[in-house]
Amino acid sequence: MPFQKPIWQKTFAALKHRNYRLWFWGQMVSLFGTWMQTTAQGFLIYQVTHSSAYLGYVGFAYGVPSWFLMLYGGVVADRVSRRKLLIITQSFMMILAFILAGLVFTDTVQAWHILVLAFGLGLANAFDAPARQAFVSEMVDREDLTNAVALNATMFNTALIIGPAIAGVIYAAFGPGWCFAVNGISFIAVIIALASMHFLPSTETSQHSSTLSALKEGINYVRHQPIIVALIGLVATTSLFGMSLGTLLPAWSVKILHGNAATNGLLFSARGVGSLFGALTIATFGKSRVRGKFITAGSICFPIFIALFAMTYWLPLSLLFMVFVGIAMIFVVNFSNATIQSIVPDSLRGRVMGVYTTIFMGSMPLGALLLGTIAEHAGEAEAAFLSAGAAFIIACLVWFLIPKVRAIG
């Protein structure tokens, strides 16, 4: 009988690689701060403006650079040292966090300040996201790639559980400025981790074709891979009609659940609990041949749980449905991410992940603007119902028209 590894060794297989361990713990610390800022920033602009539409404007301002620069960011990620690029982008994000903290501490913050800084953060992310996605393959062996992608989601969602809850308490007790200051400090951890890594010279990437031809090469590769096109389409749907729901949570906490900043933090954290469970499931069973089934189940269940959440006005039940929203969301996004990364050649990884992140993250501002506008004129629950209905219809179309997706091994 062949020796079976303990379940924990399967779940955390990527951590045997030194560079990935440094990344994992450094990024974990940084993400706690990121989710504290995200949670506090949304509640702050709602307090300043008392407008659900402004919640959408923040998401829109953050996401606009994705449309114009993230594809180029993918090209850059294939041409330069991804580690050095990430140190630059993370440092820039740190500076923005300290600027926002300073504006709050000096009591000079205005709505347009938050929008401009969100746009600046989006600019940095346009280069950071493709590099971050592609960088995983440099830290682990190909056989551990799916596990590493899942563990990335694990740290992301562990931070999502704890960060918003801490932000809610700190916001209520000391104000939002400390949430932004802690985020700025947290970037130091990931910058030190990146600087401490060791790579062979062969991992440094350099290409000499023109930017335009390199960009076309990446887009053409994606266009001729039907499975990648289908997966990116499902991820876009999840982002556009589902993940953008998060932009409404500050208003939802106050107007529907009659809560405060702590309520807002709990809702984000509940979604994080579900996402963490989903990510650990992927990390454990990612090598089994059931990815397509998980993706399909997640794409159908995701809008169902959003609709159930929209029908609920009792906080404990709202939190429960947010847990299930998080599970379904992570099944779609992370199994799709891992599948795409397992298909794409290393030489095109940055550009393909640039396409992936452009569509994934570029869909969020559209959804944020759409849901924020609908919520302003029709109500938050109505906006959630409409987005859930659209996502459910698209998931059903993929089920009937593209059966190859649920057959992915």
Secondary structure, DSSP 8 states (H G I E B T S, - for coil): ------HHHHHTGGGGSHHHHHHHHHHHHHHHHHHHHHHHHHHHHHHHH--HHHHHHHHHHHHHHHHHHHHHHHHHHHHS-HHHHHHHHHHHHHHHHHHHHHHHHTT---HHHHHHHHHHHHHHHHHHHHHHHHHHHHHS-GGGHHHHHHHHHHHHHHHHHHHHHHHHHHHHHH-THHHHHHHHHHHHHHHHHHHT----GGGS----S-HHHHHHHHHHHHHT-HHHHHHHHHHHHHHHHTGGGGGGHHHIIIIIS---HHHHHHHHHHHHHHHHHHHHHHHHHTTSS-HHHHHHHHHHHHHHHHHHHHT--SHHHHHHHHHHHHHHHHHHHHHHHHHHHHHS-GGGHHHHHHHHHHHHHHHHHHHHHHHHHHHHHT-HHHHHHHHHHHHHHHHHHHHHH-TTTTT--
